[in-house]
Amino acid sequence: MPEQDYRIALWRNTIQLFHEYKKSNFIGPFKASGFNYVVDRPFLTRQGDSRQPDIIASGETGWLVLELTANQKSKEAQLEKYKTIDPRYLGNYGLYPHESPPDIICSRFDFVDDGSFCQIFMKDFFDLKNEEQIANQHLKNELIKAKEMGLDLRKLPEIPITLLPEMNNPQEIRRGLIEIVMQLFAPNSDGKTPIQMVDEGLERLIDKIGVNEKHALMDRVKFHMEILIDNHLSGYLEFKDNAYRATDKFKQHHKTFEFVASRLKEWSGPSPQKTLQDERFQR
């Protein structure tokens, strides 16, 4: 599985821990701990430095910094920097305020040495390491309970997130847009605006990210959609009246759908050459 697919799967599985499914008799350990969360929001340290972790969450019993990574390099140095995030800014995002330092957790699929920091592993079955580093006793108990019950993440309803605010890699963004673009060719489709496409891709993360982060993601989506229209689906897809729509040239039969699907695969797959324009969205 490409790294970008691992990343979206990791995010989907980790976000499950903040939710509850009564039909499955499942309450995620972060949900059970009373945590609400925000994604990719900027915080200041007490020294005035800026930090922007993947997820910050808080509840009455404490607060948490959560880093998600599909990278095989250690995150120890980065996690160390999160210790000094100033909790006085939690209230700015509607989170429960605290004065104590955060618990810090790294979410991964497989083990990589992140020093003494707590790790959760989210591949198929939930697993946990260095739980003794968690100061919040209620949170620690819920994480241990999830581990001991052998939480099978494969049995939970799949969260349909396809876009993340941190996405910069062209392939990653394009792969996240494929199903959304295919809907534009469905019978009676009215098209979709750029913000509708972003909101659909973010799914339940819509209200968890900031306006600036959403706007930046929308700009990247528009950039890659322009490439799709100009270089891959010219004459079949257009941007008109601030919406992406199938053109009159498109006909509803299986051969045309096959053509569109093949062009989307071509657009989202690895390219032997990267344009300078593509590279500016990877920095």
N, C-alpha and C positions, 0 to 999 in steps of 0.2 A: 504494500500500500504506500503511495507517495506521501511525503511528509505532510503536505497540505490536507490530505484526507485523514491522516492520523490526528491532525490538530482539530478539525471540525468534530471528529468522533470523540476526542478527549473533552472538548467543550460540552458537547451534548450530554455525555455521561456525568460530567462534574456538575452541570446545572441541575441534573436530576436530584442531586442531594439537597437542593433548596426547595423541593416540591413534595407534594403528597398525592397519592393515588388511592382513593378509598376502595375502588374495585379490586386493586391488587394488594390491599392491606399494607401499603407501603408509605412510610414517612421517612424522608431523607434525614440523615443526622443533622444537617444544618437547619432544616425546617424544624425538626424536633427541638433544636436548641434555641429556637425563636429568632433566627437570623433573617434580616432583610439584607439585600445586597445591591451594589452598583458596579458597573463594569467600565474599566478604562477611564476612570476619573482622576484628574490631577489633584494631588495633595501636597502640602508643604511640610517639611520637617521643622523641628523647633529651631534649627539653624537657618531656615529660610531656603533650603534646597528643595527642588521639585522632584516628586516621586509619582509614578503613575502605574500602580500594580494592575494586574488583570482584573481582580475582583477584590473589593473591600466590603465586608459585611459586619453587621453588629446587631445585638439584641440586648436585653436587660442584663444578661449574665456576663457579657464581654464583647470583644470585637476581634475581627479576624482579617488578615491579609492572605490572599490566596493567589499563588502564581501557577499558571498552567503552561506546560511546555512539552513539545514533542521532540525537543532538541536533546541530543545525547551528551551535551556538555553540562558540567556542574553549574547549578544556580546559587551556590553557597554565597558568593560575594554579593550578588544582587539581593538575595533574601536578607543578608545582614544589613543592607542599607534601609530596608523597610522598618527596622526596629525603631527608628527615630521619627517616623511619621507622626505628626501632631494630631492627637485625637480630637482637639477642639474644632477641627474642620468637619467632623462627621455630620454634625447638625446641618451643614450647608447642603447636604444631599439627602436630607430627610432620614438620616440614620441615628440610632440611639447614641448619645454622647457618652464618652468615658474619659477618665484621666489616666488610666493605667496603660502600659504598652500593649501592642496587639499580640495575639497568637499568630504564628506565621506557618503556613503549610504550602508545600509544593505538590501539585497534582500532576501525575505522570502515568504512562502506560507501563513502563518497565523501570527497574531500579537504575539510578545513576547516583553517585555519591554527592549528596547535597550537604555534607557535613552533619551536624547534629540536629538539623531542622526536621520537623515532622513531615512525613511524606504520605500521600494517599495514592493508591494505584488503581486505575480505572479501566483496565482492559476488558475483562469478562466478569470477574468476581472482584468485589471491593476488597482491598487489602490496605494495611496500615503499618507504618514503621515509625519509630521514635515518638510514639504517642506520649511518652513521659515528658516531652517538651511542652505539651499543652498545659497552660496554667488554668484555663477555664475548666473546672471539674465537670460541669454539666456537659460541655462539648466533648470532653475526653470520654466520658461514659457513653455518649451516643455514638461516637466513632468506634469505640471498642465493641459496642453492641452490634453495629453493622458488620464488623469484621467477624465476630464470633458466630453470627447467624448465617455467614456465607452468602452475603447479599449478591444475587445474580443480576448484574446490570443488563443482561441480554433479555430478561423477561419484562423489563419496564417499557411502557409506551415510548416510542422514539420521538424525541423532540426535533421538529423539522427546521432547526436553525441551519442556514446555508451560508450566511455572511457573518463576519465578525468585524468590529470596529478597528482591530489591529491589522486586518488583512492589507498587504501591500503587494504581494507576489501576484503577477498577472494571471498565472495559471489558477491560483487559488481563487481569485475573484471571479474569473470566467467560469470555473467549474461550479461555483456557488450560484451562478446565474442561469445555468442551463435549463433547469426545470421551469424557472420563472419565464424565460424567453419562450419556451415551448408553449406556454399557456397563451401567448400572444397569437398563436396560430390556431387556437381552438375555435370551434364554431361560435358565432355571436360575441366574440371577444371585443370589448370596447378599447382595448389597449391598456397600457399602464404608464403612469408618469414615473420619472426617476425616483421620486420619494416613495411612491407605492412599491416599486421594486426593492428598494432598500428596506422598507418596513417589512415586506414579506420575507425577505432573506434573514432579517434579524429576529423575526418572530417574537418570542417573549422577552427578548432583550431590548425591544423598542424603547421602553421607558426606563431602561437601566443605564443607558449611555447618554452623554451630554450632547447638546445641540451642535457644538463645534465638531465633535467626533463624528456625528451623523452626517453633517454637511461635508466633511472631508471624505467620508466613505461614499457619499453620493457623487462627489466629483470624480472619484476613481471609477465608479460604476459607469458614469456618463462617458468617460474617456474610453473605456473598453467596449461599450456599446457602439460608439462611433466607429471603432475599428471593425466591429462585427458587421455593421451596416455597409461600410465603404468597401471592405475587402473580402467579405465572405457571403453576405446575403443581400447584395445590391439588387434592387428591383423586387425583392421579396419582403423586406422589412424597412420601415421608414420612421423618422422622428418628426412628427407633425403636430402642431398645436400642443406642445409640451408633453407629448405622449408617444410611446413606441407602439407601432401598429403594423400588422401584416398589410401589404399592399394589395391592390385589386388583382395583381398578377398571380398572387397565390391562389391555388385551386385546392379544394378539399378532396384530395384523394391520396392513397397511401404512398404513391411514388414521390409526391411532393413532400410529404412528411419525412420520408426516408432521405430526401435531398437536404432538407433543413437540418435533420438530425446529424447527417454526415458533416455538414458545414459547421455545426456547433461543436462537434467533436474535433474537427480540424482547428477551429478557433481556440478551443480550450486546452488542446494538447500541447506537448512540448514543441517549441519552435527552434530550428537550428540556428537562427539568428535573432538577436534581440535588438530592437530599434532603440535609439537614444531616448525616444519618447517613452517606451516601456520602462526603461531603466530609471526614469525620474520618479516613478511611483514605487520603486523598490527601496529607495534610500531611507 
